[in-house]
Amino acid sequence: MSPEAAVELIKEHDIRYLLAQFVDIHGAAKTKSVPANCLMDVVEKGAGFAGFAVSGLGMQPHGPDFMAKGDLNSLSLVPWQKHYARMACCGYVNDAPHALDSRVVMMRQLERLNELGWTLNTGLEPEFSLFKRGASGELLPVDESDTLAKPCYDYKGLSRSREFLERLVEALQAVDFDIYQIDHEDANGQFEINYTFSDALTSADRFTFVRMAAGEIANELGMVCSFMPKPHADRPGNGMHIHLSIADKDGNNVFGDDSDPQHLGLSTTAYHFLGGLLHHAPALCAFAAPTVNSYKRLVAGGSASGATWAPVFIAYGDNNRSAMVRVPYGRLEFRL
């Protein structure tokens, strides 16, 4: 987005404040609220943060400021927060991209891929759980009637949480998310929202936005929205499956090949990519399963909930939802 287009968007929608936003090492959104007339200051100079106060930036109390410089391509309205817009930012320290800023790390890796003329596309499937707080602050089911032993795709469970789901969908659609389905998942009070894939950087920025939207809309309705991997030991946990493919400069799917002798529709390049995922699976756990709670979801022999599709073996399979990597025809789904 050009600076002129950004200024026009701000005027058209009566935007008064910008959220200059980045994430810490846990993926939590960190922001400063900036008056809208300071838009280009955030883009060119950045919004200043004390980096030591943010997890994972590797900074010290006596260090320089962490400057979050806005990316105009990520500028969007905040539909649930009137007169606000949001920009995803990259972190700079001493006028240089900060090596421990998550968005900077991602952009550097994507640049290596772009040098080959390729674009990594990712489609995300975030799952989350809805709760309400009891009199003592404890988390309780938001819908007390959502008690089925096998609630996946249950109409009643979906319908009775529809106010939250509709407001979430409408907020995301207002900023050009192509939402194509929402469903009740396999735990009570658990849901999944699906939207069209995009390039990996846009996908990452958008997922942060989804979490921001879901959390605040839930709060407005007296609910708590949790993306925690395993909120309850006796119920299925929350995951986020990532569909992966690479496009060449003409937009063709580099992973697709109808002549694949294994009939998975994968090219040699896709198999090499898959081999890398399998080879580096233990290290990838640091990113895909970074907390103690993550491993309550990843239990060999079935979880305490009685059933799970969370993978515990380094394997791939043809449309096999128990594998670490499922292969829908012509692409990969990373399920860890």
N, C-alpha and C positions, 0 to 999 in steps of 0.2 A: 504494500500500500504506500502510495506517495504521501509526503507530508501534506500536500494540498488536499488529498482525499481524506486524510485523517482529520484535518481541521474541519472539513465539510461534515464528516460524520458527527463530530463533537457538536457542531452548531445545530445540525438537523435534529439531533436527539436530545438537545439541551443537557449535554453531559457537563457536570460541574466538577467531578473528581475522577481521577485515574487511580487504579490500583496497580502500582508497579510491583510485579509478582515474580518470585523465583521459588525454588523448592530446596529444602534441606536434604540431608542424606537419607532421611526417612520418607521423602516424597511429600512432606507436609508443605502446604502453601505458606510462604512468608511474604508479607506485603507492607508497603507504605501507601498511604492515601495522599495523593498529590493534586492540588488544584489544576483544573483542566488547562488553564492558560500556561502551565509549565510543561506541556506535552513535549516540546522539542528539547527542553532541558533534560528530561528523563532519557530521551533518545540519544542525545549527543554527549551529555555529561554523566547521566545516571542518577538514581536516587541512592543516597548514602546510608549504609548500615554498619553497625559495629559487628564485624565478622565473627569475633570470638563468641558472640551471643547465639550463634546459629550452629547447630550440630553438623559436623562433617566438613567444615570449610578449612580446617587446619590452621586457623589464625589465632593470634595471641592478644591479650589485653592491651599490650603496648603497640600493636600493629596498626597499619594504615586502614582507611575505610574500605569496605567492600562496596563497590559502586554497581548497582543494578541498572544496566542500560537496556532500554525498551526496544523490542523488535516490532516495528510498525505493522509487519505482516500478521502479527498475532492480535492486533487491537480489535476488541469487540465490546459490545454492550454487556452489562451485567443485568440481565432481565429481572432478576428477583430483587435488585437493589437500585431503585430509581435514581437517575441522574449520575450513575456510575458507569465507567468503562474499565477494562482490564487489559494490560499488556504483559506478555511473558517477557522476562528479562534474562540477559546473560551477565554473569558477574565479572567485574574487572577490578584488579588491584594494581595500583601504581601504573595505570593506563594500559595494562596488558590483560588479556583474557585470563581469568583465574583457573588454574589447572584442576582445582577440586570443585569447581562449580558443575553441577550435573548437566546442565544444558550445554555448557562449553565442551565437556567431555563428549557428549553425544554428537554435537555438531562436528567435532574434529574427526570422529570415526566415520560419520556420514560423508564428509569431504573426501576421505580416502576411497570410499565407494564411488562417489561422483566422478572421481578422476578416471574411473574405468567406464564412465558413461552410463552408470547404473543408478537407480533410485530404489531404496528399500521401502516397500509398502507394508503397513501393518494394520490389521483389523483387530480391535480389542473387544473383549466380552466381559465387562466388569460385573461382578456379583456383589451384593450387599445385603445386610440384614437391618430390619426396622424394629425399634424398641420404643417403649415409653418408660418413664421413671416412676417408681412407686413412691409411697409416702416417705420412705427412708432413703430415697435416692437410688434404690436398686433397679437394675434393668429388668423390665417385664415385657412379654410379648405385646406388640402394639395392637394386635387383633386377638382377643382372647378366644375367639371361635376357630382360629387357625390351629387345629390340633390333630389333623390327619397324620397317620403313621407314614403315609406316602403322599405328601402334598404337592409333588411336582406337577406343574401345569394346572393346578386346581383353580377352577373358575371362581369359587367363593373367596378364596384367599386373595386372588388378584383383584376381584371387584371391591372388596372391603378396604383395600389400601389404595383405591383408584385416585383419591384426591391428591395424595402425595405423588403418585406416578404420573398423573396427568399434568400436574404443575411442573414436575421435572422435565417431562417430554416437551412441554410448551416452551419452557425456558431455553432448552437446548435448540429446539427448532427455530427460535427467534434469532439465533446466531448461526444459522445455516448447518446445524447438525442434520444429517439425513438419517433419522431414526426409522428403523424398519420393523422392529418388534420388541415387546416387553413380555416377560413371562414370570410366573411364580416358579421358583426353583425347588430343590429337593429337601430343603429345611423349612420349618415353620417360620414365617416372616421373612423369607429370603426371596430376592428377586434378581433378575438380570435384565440389562438394557443393551440393545444391539444397535449400532449405527455403522454407516458405510466406512470402509477403510480409507486411509489417506497415507501420505508419506510419513515416515517414522517420526520426524520432528513435530509435525502437526498433530499426529496421534498422541504423542507425549504431552504436548501443551493442552490438547483437548481433554485428556484423561484427568489432568489436574483440575481443569475447569469443571468436569463432571463431579468430581469429589467436592469442590467448593459449592456447586449448585445443590447437590444432594444433601450436604450437611446443613446448609442454611435454610433450605426449603423445609427439611424435616424439623429443624428447630422452630421455625415459624408455626408449625402445626403441632408443637408439643411432643415431637418425636426425637429419637436419636437414630441417625443412620450410621452404620458401622461397616467398614470394609475389612475388618479384622479377619484373619484367615480362619480362626476356629473360635467363635464366640461361645459355643457350648460343646462340651465333650461328647454329648450323646446325640448330636445332630450333625449333618453334613456341613462342611466349612465353605468359606468364600474363596474363590479363585479368580483369576483373570486370564483366560486363554488368549494367546496372541497368534493370529494368523499372519504368516510371513510369505512374501513373494518379492521378487526383484524385477523391475521393469527396465528395459533398455531405453535409449534416448528417444525411440519412436513409440514408447509406451507398450511394447510387446512383453509378455510374461517370459522372462528368462528361465523360470523354473518349469515351464510347461513343455511336455514332449509326448505326443500321442503314440510314438513308437517305443515307448518304455517297455522293455521285455518283462518287467515285473507288474505291468498293467496298473501302475500308480499314477501315470501321467507326468512323471518327473524327468527332467533333463539330467545330464551328467553333472552340470553345475549345481543343480538342486541336491543331488546325492552328496556332492562334496560339502555343500553347506550343511546338510543333515549330519554328515560325518563329523563336522566341526562341533555341532551342538552336542552330539553324543560323547565325543572325546572330552569336551570341556564341561560336561554336565556337573561334576562335583563343584567346580569353581563357580558355575552359573548359579548354584544355590545361594551364593552370597548376595546375588541380586534378586533372584526369584523367590527365595525363602529366607529372608534376612533376620527373622526373629525367632525366639523360642516357641512362640505360639504357632509359627508356620509349621513346625514339625509335629504338632498335635493333629494337623490335617494330613500329613504325610506319614501314614502308619502302614507297615507291611502286614499283610494278612487281613486287611479290613480295619476300619476305624471303630471307635467306641459307638459310633452312630449306627453300626451294623452293615453299612455299605458305603463305598466310596469309589469315585472315579479319579481321585487324586493319585498321580503316578508315584511309584516307589522304586521302579526298576528302570535302568537306562536302556530304553528300547524304542523302536518305532513300529507302527502298524498301519495297515490299510483300513482307514476309517475306524480304528480301534481306540475307544475313549479311555482305556486303561493304560495306554502307553504314554511315555513322556512326550513323544512326538506323534501326533496323529497325522495321517496323510489324506486329507480330502483331495480329490483328483487335481493335480497340477499345482498344489501349494502345500505348505507345512503349517501345522498347528502346534505351537509350543505350549504344553499343558502344565508345566511345573509351577 
